[in-house]
Amino acid sequence: MVQYGSLMRIESSVTAITWIPSDAIEGMTKLPFEMGVAHYDDPPPDRIDDLDALRERDAFREANELRAWVEVADGEIVGAGHSGRGLIGVTRLKLGPKELSFPAVQYPLLQNEPERGDGWVRFTQTAGGRMGLPAPRRVRGKPFFQVASASAWTTLELVINTDGTAKAALTGASPFPRHWIYDHDGQLAEKSGSIDFDAWYRESFGPNTPWGENDWEAPVTAAESEHKRGLSASVMKSGVKLERRKLGAGETLVSEGDEGRELYLILDGVLSVERGGKPVAEVGPGAILGEKAVLGEGKRTATLVATTNARVAVIPSDAIDDAKLGELSAGRD
């Protein structure tokens, strides 16, 4: 907040970064990634200090930076406005020793007129685009065939209150790839919970985008701590071949009271944590679960149910030492 005599200016922001994690794509379309022609992305940082520098390093595919301000005098809103932007990266393909770069197609930034209420102003902004390369494919619905690549985007909402507080949310997003949400201080706060590559590849074009007629809902989960994300990354980079399991929405991974000492790393999807038949938390990609059974008597202390389609990696109990598991368990009920 900045005070100018009786006028107070309140500024806030929220940023979404879009990137392609490993194991995000299945089927024949995965072939260019496995051959090294196209590439997955390393996870973005836990904190954004310089968004433009990240873009220069090709650290993301797209970014949506919603910045907004509200001016208040004598408790009344007298002014409000956007100052956000969208950023888009380039498509890089390796052909032998050469690397070719193709500028992406950036769509016009969509900013709704600020909505004013009693003591608050709501801002909404959509940013996105598509690869510059063609992607000929059959699609669902007319025209049944599409040449331009599928569209990716995020829609952010930011509510600024006259008391100086603010609340941000991801209200819509393309079903592929992954979207991470950062707060006003640049700290990772939330993550989109589910990827649906097939729906994106076959349906995200024309009217099925915010520039057409529709947006898509995106399940969101709170971000894990930096320590827990680091542990997940080390497991994935360890080189150990991990069993993968798929769950449909509503399927149970483990039940409270079951015997079991495996650990589980959520690769994609959202799982509900239930105790005594009641939900107590939701967890998403990057979360490691099951450590209490390993550290305890080998019995599951909660039921884990997929609320979306999900994929998990099964981690042997001896793959992570007890000290790190103890740190992972700290803070969980």
N, C-alpha and C positions, 0 to 999 in steps of 0.2 A: 504493500500500500504506500502511496505517496500523497502527502497532504499539501495542498496549495491554498492557504487561508482557510476558508470554509468549505472548499472543494476537495474531495478525497477521490483519488484515482486508484482503482483496484485492478491489478493485472494478474492473469493466470494463464496456464497452458497445459496441454496434454499432447503427447506425440505417439504415433504408432509406427513401428518398423515392421516391414514385411520381408520374410526371408524363407529359403527352402532348406529345411533340415534334412539330414540323411535319413533314409528309410521312409521318405515322404511319398515316394512314387512306387507303384507296383505294375507289373505286366511289361509288355513290349515297349511302352513309352519310357521305361527305365533304362533302356539300352544305351542311349547317348551318354547318360551319367556314368554307367558302369564302364564304358569305353574311354571315358575321360574327355569326350568331345564337349559336353556341357558339365557344369559343376554344381554340387551342393554348396551350401554356405555354412561357415562356422557360426555358432551361436553369437548373436550380438552381445555387446558388453552389458554388464549389470547397471551401468550408469552412462548416460549420454552427456559428454562435456562439449562436443563439437560435432553437430550433425553433418555439416558440410565436409569435415575431415573424414567421417565415416563413408560418405558418398564417394569421395576421392579414392578411398581404399577399396571400393566395390564391396562394402560390407553389408549391403542390403539391396533388395530389388526395388522397393518403394518406401517412401516415408510420408506420413501425413502429420504435419505440425500445425495444430490449432492453437493460435494465440488470440486472446481477446481481452478487452478492458471494459470497465464500468466506471462511470463518474457519478459520485453521490454528493449531494449538498443538502444539509439539514435533514438527513435521513431519507431523502427522496432521490430516485434515479433520474439524472438529468442528461445522461449520455451513455452510449454503449457502441462497441464496434469490434470487428474482426481485424486481425493482422497476421493471419496464418498463411501457410503455403504448402505445396506438395512438391516432393522431390522424387525423381525416378532415375534408376541406374541404367546401365547398358547391358546388352546381352553379349557375353564373351564365349566364343567357340574356339576350341583347339583343333587344328588340322595339322597333324604331324608336329613339326617344330614351330609352326606359326600359330599366332592367336589373332583371330578376327573379332572386331568389335562392331556391334550393330546398335545404334541408338534406339531406345525404346520409344514408344508412342505415348505421350502424356496426355491425359484427358483434361478438359477444363475443370478447374477447381469449383466445387459446388459449396456455396455458403448460404444457408438460409438466413432470412432476415431475423435478427435477434428477437426472441420472444420474451416479453417482459411480464413479470408477475409481482406479487406482493413481497418486495424485498429481495427479488432475484431476477437474473436475466439468463436465458438459455441460448447457447450458441451451438450450431451443428455444422459440420464440415465433412465433405467427402473428397478424397483424393485417390487417384489411381491411374492405370493405363494398361498397356499390353506390350509384349515383345515386338521388336521391329521385324522379326523374321516371320514368314508365313508358316502356318501350321494346318495344312489341308486335312480335313477330317469330317466324318459324318457327325451330325449333331441331332439333338432331340428337338423336334418341332421345326417349323418352317424357318429357313429355306432347306433344312435337312442336310445341308453341306455348307461348311464354313472354311474360308481360306485364311483369314486373319486369325492370329492366336487369341486364346481366351483372355478375358479381362480380369484384372486383380485390383482390389481396392479396400479401403477401410472407411467407415463412417464414424466420426467421433462426436461426442456431445460433451459440452462443458457448461456447468451451471455455476455462476458467480453470484454470491450473496452479498448483500449490502453490509454485513458484519465482517467482511473480509475473507470468509471461508469460500471454498470452491469444491465441487465434486465433478469428476470426469467419468466417462463410460464409453466403451466400444459398443455402439448400438447396431452396427451392421458391418458385414465384411464378406469378401469373396470366400467360398469354401476351400480355397487353396491359394497360396501356401499358408505358412504360419504367421501370425501377427502378435507382436509384443507391444505392450502399452506402458508408457513412461509418464510419471507424474510431473508436476510443475518444477520440481527440483532435479529432474532428469533421472530419477531412480526407477528401475523396473518395478512395476506394481502389479500388472496382470498379464495373462497370456490367453490367446484364443485356444480353446481346448480340443478342437476336433478339425481334422483335415479330411476332405472328400474330393480326392483328385478326379475321380470319374465324373462327378456332378459338375465340377469346375470345367473340365475339358470338354464336356458335351453340352453344357447348358449356359455357361457364363459369357454371353454375348448379347448384343442388341438390346431387346426389351428386358432381358434378365439381369440388368445392371441398374445402378442409380441414375445413369444417363439415359436410360430407357424408361421403364415403368416400375421396376422392382429393386429392392435391396434384399439381402439375405441375413437372417439371424445368425449370430455367432456365439456359441457357448463360451463363457469366459471363466477362468479360475484365477485365484490369487497366485502370485509368483512365489515359488519356494525361496528360502534364504540363499544367499550367495554361497554359503558352505555346502548346502544340499545340492545346489546346481553344479558346483565344482565336483562333488562326489559322483553325481550322475555322469558328468562328462568324462571323468577318469575311468569309469566302468566301461563306457562305450568305446574309449580309445585303448583299452587294455589289450585288445587283440583276442580275448577269449570269445569263442563262438557260443552265443547265447541262444537258447531255445526261445522261439516266438510263439505267442498265443494270441488268437483273435477272439474277441467277445462281441456279441450283438447287444444292442441296447436292451437292458433288463436282465442280462445274464450275470450270474454270480461267479466271481473269481475264487474267493475263499469264504467260508462261513465261520462265524464266531464259535470258538470251542473246538474247531477241527485241529487235527495234528498236522504239523507242517513246519519245515525249516527253510524253505526257499524264500528268497527275496524277490520282489517284483519291481521293475522299472517301467513306468508308463511311457510308452513311445508316442501314443496318440490316443485321444479320447478323454472322457471325464468319468471318474469313478466316485460313487457315493460311499462314504465310510459310515457304517451303521453299528450301533451298540444297543443291545437290548431291543432290537427291532426299530430303533429310531435313528434317523440320519443325524450325524454330529459334524460332518465336514464334507466338502467336495475337493478332490485333488485332480490335477491334470498332468500334461506332459512334463517329464523331467522328475516327477516325484518317485522316490524309492519307498516301498512299503514292505511290511512284514518283519521289521527288525525286532519287534518286541517278542515274537515267538522264538527268534534265534537267540536272543539274550536271556529269555526266560525258560519256561518248561516245555517249549515246543508246541504250545497251543495258541491258536489264533485268538487275538483279543478283540477283533472286530470283523464284521462282514463287509466285503467289498463287492459292490454291485455296479455294473456299467450303466451309466445314464445315457451314453451315446455309444455308437460303435467304437470299439477300442482295440488297441494292440499293445501288448506288454511283452517285455523281455524277462525271462526267468533267470535269476542270478543265483548260483550256488552259494550256500551259507558261508563257505570258507573264502569267498572271493573278496570279502571286505573284512578287515580285522575288527575285533570287538570294540576297540577304542573309538574307531570311526562310527561304528554302529551306535555306540553310546551317545556320541555327539548328535547323530541323526535322530535318535529317540528323544533327546532333550527338548522340552517344550511341548511335546505331544502328550495329550491326556491318556 
